[in-house]
Amino acid sequence: MREEHRVGRSAAVDLSWTAAASNDAPLFVFEVESTPSTGLANNALKVYGSPLEELVKPLFFFHLVLSGGQDNERIRNAQRLFGQHNYRIYRLTDGTPAPDLALDILRQHRRVSRNLDLWSTATALMEPGWGGLATVFAVLELAEQLRFESAYLCDYARLSMEDPAYVGLFARRVRTLSERPEANGPEGREASNPRPRDGYGGGPGDYISGLLETGIRIYAGDLADEDGPAAFETWMTSCGFGQRMIEPSFGLSRDYDGYVIGTAPIHYALTAALLKRHPRSHEWVIRDLANLLEGEFDRGLRPRFRLPAVLWLAHILAASPTEHDVATQRDPTFFDGLYARLGEHVREGGGLPAKLLLDPPRPFNPSEDVPEWIDEEEVVSLPSREALRAKGLALRGPTVPSGHPTAIQACLSSLISYEVYADPGAVILPLLYAEAAD
């Protein structure tokens, strides 16, 4: 991009885009007029009237006029005269937003490039004069329609963490990807050959992200709560071969073993915190985590290695709002039965390392880095559900601390960075127990 410079032999322009700094042939030309004076037509004529030998014509000429009404004769005549030559006039009068200008720039950019930096584009369009979020959303939607290659999920997640208004775009993108034929079956985005350009920039979400993504779709309203369980199941069984995306099929790979044992329970807890106002989907999360834990037991996983699932499920149950029983017509003893089973898992392992009760473990891979608490001798029993609820409230407080990430921010962050995993208890427990105090 070059400002106020000469193109060709003699045509001076306000702004142009070129393929290279040393190239005088502009791809696009921008001229800015403070008023629709006689110079309006002349500024277009110096480009289109120059012989081809002196100036190769641009792909598009953007002519901006900062004053003048809709019926201004000079604007109308210039548009009529040069409109057949990839030329358009944009009236930017009295601070009127310029969504048409932004959309046309994007359309023309697609003619010369397939790549787009969504984050930078959205940030730039939030500057005064462009029309705010309405223009940003229109541009981002057009970018998807034009099939730009970009890190959509990663950038939508980053934007949503800054402004929750973007969460709907993230949810829509997840749905769009899930509806593509290549997203279904063992060759889908979360199989062994993901599509990194539409992923999370090397973040955790590039591995197994569907649990969190489906939860975000429900939270954003892209899926109704009553449709949530079916949507979770659709994703969970999408790998084919009678397997589930998250199941204790140990031995497939070390990374997968580590995910199931240490990371998946954190994803369930994050999703539960996010869907605390969505009782049917929230119950599915609880049931599926409980089933995963029983699968670990059936496969003979050591009791201490089951503790991440035990602890996160215990806190989810302790913090779960009782009004969910009415909303889902569930037996009030449903949670109590699940919680009692957790106590059996703890007793089988000889007790629970005391320091883990209110600080559930970080992700770990038992094939590579066995944590020190595995052999911890200072143990306690799992307290009653009511007692754990009281402990959680006493430690974390009845409200989410100021400056603490919201549930949606924590879920999105866990897809694009590793910050949440460094101390998951400090991030997730306040989100769970704040709801318990409501």
Residue, then its C-alpha position, 0 to 999 in steps of 0.5 A: m500500500r502506498e500513499e500520495h504517489r505517482v503511478g505510471r508516468s504522470a498520474a498522481v493518486d492518493l492511495s494505491w495497492t500494488a503487488a510489490a513496493s517496486n511495482d508502479a502498476p496499481l491493483f487498486v486505486f483510492e482517491v479521496e475528494s473533500t467536495p464533489s468539485t470539478g476535480l472529481a472527474n479529472n481525478a478519474l480521467k487521469v487514470y482511465g484517460s492515460p494511454l495503456e503504454e503509460l499506465v496499466k489500468p487498475l482492477f478497481f478504482f475506489h472514489l471517496v467523496l466526503s460531502g455532497g448529496q445523493d442527487n449531486e450532478r457531478i457525482r452522478n455524471a462521473q459514475r455514469l461516465f466511468g462506471q463501466h470501468n470497475y469504478r464506483i463512488y462512495r459518499l461518506t457524508d456527515g460521518t455516515p458509515a461505509p459498509d458498501l466500501a468495506l464489502d467492495i474492498l473485500r470482494q476485490h481483494r478476493r480477486v488477487s488473494r485467497n487469504l484473509d486475516l480475520w482478526s486484523t480485518a475485524t479490528a480495523l473495521m471497529e475504527p470510527g467511520w466504518g459502522g461498528l459491529a454491523t459492518v464487521f459482521a457483514v464483512l465476516e459473513l461475506a468472507e465466508q461466502l467468498r471462501f477466503e482461507s483463514a483461521y476462522l475458528c481461532d480468530y472467531a474465538r479470540l474475537s468472542m473472548e473480547d466481545p461476546a457478540y461474536v460468539g454467534l459467528f463462532a457457533r455458526r462456523v462450527r455448524t457450517l463445518s459440521e455440515r460439510p461432507e468431509a466433516n463426517g466420519p473418520e476423515g473429519r476435522e478431528a480425525s488424524n488429518p485435520r484442516p489446520r487453516d480452519g483450526y485453532g492455530g496449533g492450540p488444544g482445540d486442534y486435537i479433540s474439540g467437539l465437546l466444547e464446540t457443541g456446548i458453545r453452539i447450545y450456549a449461543g442459541d445455535l442449538a436449542d437445549e432440548d436438541g443438545p443431547a442429540a447434538f452431543e451424541t451426533w458428534m460423539t459417534s461421528c468417528g464411526f466404527g462403533q466407537r465414541m470420540i471420548e471413550p477409554s479405548f486405551g492403547l490407541s495412542r499415548d496422546y489419546d490416553g492422556y486426553v481421556i484420563g487428564t484432559a477430557p474431564i476438564h472439558y466436561a467441567l468447562t461444558a457443564a459450567l457453560l451450560k448451567r442454564h441449559p438443564r437437558s444438555h447439562e444433564w447429558v454432560i453429567r451422564d456422559l462423564a459418569n459413563l466415561l468414568e465407569g468405562e475406565f473402571d471396567r477397563g481396569l484403570r488404576p483408581r488414582f488415575r481415575l481421580p480427574a474424572v471423579l473429582w470433576l464429576a464430584h464438583i459438577l454434581a455438588a454445584s448443580p442447581t436443584e431446579h434442573d430436577v424440575a426442568t428435566q423431570r428427573d428423580p431428585t435422587f439422580f445426582d445422589g446415586l451418582y455421587a455415592r458411586l464416586g465415593e466407591h471409586v475413592r475408597e477403592g484407591g485408598g482415599l483421595p490426596a487431600k490437596l486435590l479435593l479443592d484443586p483438581p489435577r492438571p492434565f497429565n499423561p500416565s505414559e510419560d509424566v506420572p504426577e507426584w500425587i499419585d503416591e500421596e499418602e496424606v489422604v481424605s475421603l470424599p465428603s458428602r455432596e452437601a459438604l463439598r458444596a459448602k467447601g466449594l462455596a467457602l473457598r471460591g465465594p458465591t460470585v465469580p471474582s472481578g476480572h475472572p474469565t466468564a464460562i464462555q471465555a474459559c471455554l474459548s480460551s481452552l481451545i486456543s491456548y493452554e492457560v486454563y490447563a495450567d490451573p484448571g481448578a482456579v478457573i473452573l471451580p468459581l464458575l461452577y460454584a457461583e451458580a450454586a450460590d444463585 
